[in-house]
């Protein structure tokens, strides 16, 4: 009998381990609140969203977003409800109404399933919704939703479970995610924010940081490649490695059924090989291809079907191919990828003048802002709908301010003590002219909720978007600004849409966020597809402290993703529609200022010796309080050799992966902070690098053998936080038993009188 190799045995063991596992999560529910809507009631729980099929009783649904063991996918879900409480009295629950478009908010009729409301059967018949598996940066997630409420419409009886246990059964995944598994940089934190069981991430074996990789890909026609030279130098000085690729090179070298698929396949290749985190699609659609996605919406205002929602999500969410059955409907339910791996932005220029305007606005806005107006915010809300429930844009925009747990999810947005210019229909001060004049007086950001079309938004048409009309935001008198709207079709970038026009002129917008097709809202409520994504974008800025505009939009979609397939949402489809058609126009890497710029305090080592393999950096505000999500990039010459992001306490651990030679630099960047570069001395030593020190097996269970020189060596082992977990002296072949170590990455430093060596191992 032939002997099986160790690699094959380990592979078989992993497969068997992954083939049948169950993960479990328990949720608890306390006393609900009851909201009245037009004589009907809504039962509400914190962190639960109202949803139902059209005309059926609206119930609170708890999202399920559970991280799966590495190499698995979800196959089944079980929800066990227990410890029920009855809500006294008879209750008439509000019938759920489908979303309406901002462009044509006309409801054919008030929807109510009279037969169901007369029924004495328990509703819903099944407490949980569909189960799906999605992947992000190689990490698997099980998405579903359940309701703890049971309702008998015919009698009005309502009871709810105070405890719910969810069990997900998994099996080995069909697709190999190993090439997409990047948890370095900030990807691991993104996964933990999405997971309701973040501790699962500790069991993942991630790929190492790539020496020679890069962060930001720019795709543009060959004729414009040289125009990005200053742009590349600008971001390189801020610790972002940039690579510009000519579209012609991509299309001639990549396979794919059309240009859009060839471009996406190239992005996948660069993500898998280099770990890129952002892509700029630099050029309007006569230069850069785009993909249309399909969506169908069941709406009280008339069913809507569209085969062509221009959606750059196709280039950011990199699993699968978005069209498994090969028909003309890209992005059908089950073919989708709801978790983007990267941030995406589209610079819609048609000529060198427009490109230069965009580049100048982005770089000047970030490097030489006009101080004193970064707490000024404009909120522009129009009248949306009258009957049967009054709806105004203001009721949605106010949810962008402060912390709100409305509608089943919590977001932290713009600080309440900022200076708000509220141009609201009901206050009598809303008009396109008033909004234009307010922008000319200087603002940090413009938030709009109202009507729009391809060449119309916020009371303006394309011809109104001129430097003469927007004379204030010129980068000298007042800052260029950002514009985010929930309106319809104004982000239709395959046409000459008004949002791209804002970015093309010399003044006004650095970047815009808007829908390429309809925006959707829910009448009489403070929930709706468009505002859901808008809220999550602000939360990405203010709560998660994500500095880059394109990455904030990706985070908004990641946090919204579990709801897209919730009962009542996937059938209706409006949330999926806005999830697809919300795009960013402008520089993906531009960092909006959300407060006055400041210089953080950075604690870093004065020197690094040649044997050091981890480094600790601390970033704090002027009061000494730690700042989260600051990017700390360590460079040796022009090569990045380490990268870390600060946690909630302000600490970042940088694992050094590369030779220390030449000038050592630390570049620290973060939300609302001036970028800082520090130079670190490389300690001169007489030590040579050990070339023969090895460790095996690797990965291991904490018991392993070191192959050391014959002279005595000092052994130091640190965890991923840089904390020393073991120290000893040994020589020659040495076996260590450290099974008490928790799972994760560890760093070993071996020093003798003659040399120093460093290596890593994984404790499984």
Secondary structure as UniProt FT lines:
FT   HELIX           6..19
FT   STRAND          21..28
FT   STRAND          33..37
FT   TURN            38..39
FT   STRAND          40..44
FT   TURN            46..47
FT   STRAND          48..51
FT   TURN            54..55
FT   STRAND          59..67
FT   TURN            70..71
FT   STRAND          72..87
FT   STRAND          100..101
FT   HELIX           114..118
FT   STRAND          122..123
FT   STRAND          132..136
FT   TURN            137..138
FT   STRAND          139..146
FT   STRAND          149..152
FT   TURN            153..156
FT   STRAND          157..172
FT   HELIX           178..180
FT   TURN            184..186
FT   HELIX           187..194
FT   HELIX           198..203
FT   TURN            211..212
FT   STRAND          216..220
FT   HELIX           222..228
FT   HELIX           229..236
FT   TURN            237..239
FT   STRAND          242..246
FT   HELIX           247..253
FT   HELIX           259..274
FT   STRAND          278..282
FT   TURN            285..287
FT   STRAND          292..297
FT   TURN            300..301
FT   STRAND          304..310
FT   HELIX           312..315
FT   TURN            324..325
FT   TURN            330..331
FT   TURN            333..335
FT   STRAND          343..347
FT   HELIX           352..367
FT   TURN            371..372
FT   TURN            374..375
FT   STRAND          376..381
FT   STRAND          383..385
FT   STRAND          391..392
FT   HELIX           393..397
FT   HELIX           398..400
FT   STRAND          403..404
FT   HELIX           406..408
FT   STRAND          411..412
FT   TURN            416..417
FT   STRAND          419..424
FT   HELIX           425..427
FT   HELIX           432..440
FT   STRAND          445..449
FT   STRAND          452..453
FT   TURN            454..455
FT   STRAND          456..457
FT   TURN            458..459
FT   STRAND          460..461
FT   HELIX           462..464
FT   TURN            467..470
FT   STRAND          481..485
FT   TURN            490..491
FT   TURN            493..494
FT   HELIX           498..504
FT   STRAND          509..515
FT   STRAND          520..521
FT   TURN            523..524
FT   HELIX           529..542
FT   HELIX           549..564
FT   TURN            567..572
FT   HELIX           574..581
FT   STRAND          582..586
FT   TURN            588..589
FT   STRAND          601..603
FT   STRAND          607..608
FT   TURN            610..611
FT   STRAND          614..620
FT   TURN            622..623
FT   STRAND          631..636
FT   TURN            637..638
FT   STRAND          639..645
FT   TURN            648..649
FT   STRAND          651..655
FT   STRAND          664..669
FT   TURN            671..672
FT   STRAND          676..682
FT   STRAND          688..689
FT   STRAND          694..696
FT   STRAND          703..707
FT   STRAND          713..719
FT   TURN            720..721
FT   STRAND          724..730
FT   STRAND          733..737
FT   TURN            739..740
FT   STRAND          744..751
FT   STRAND          755..763
//
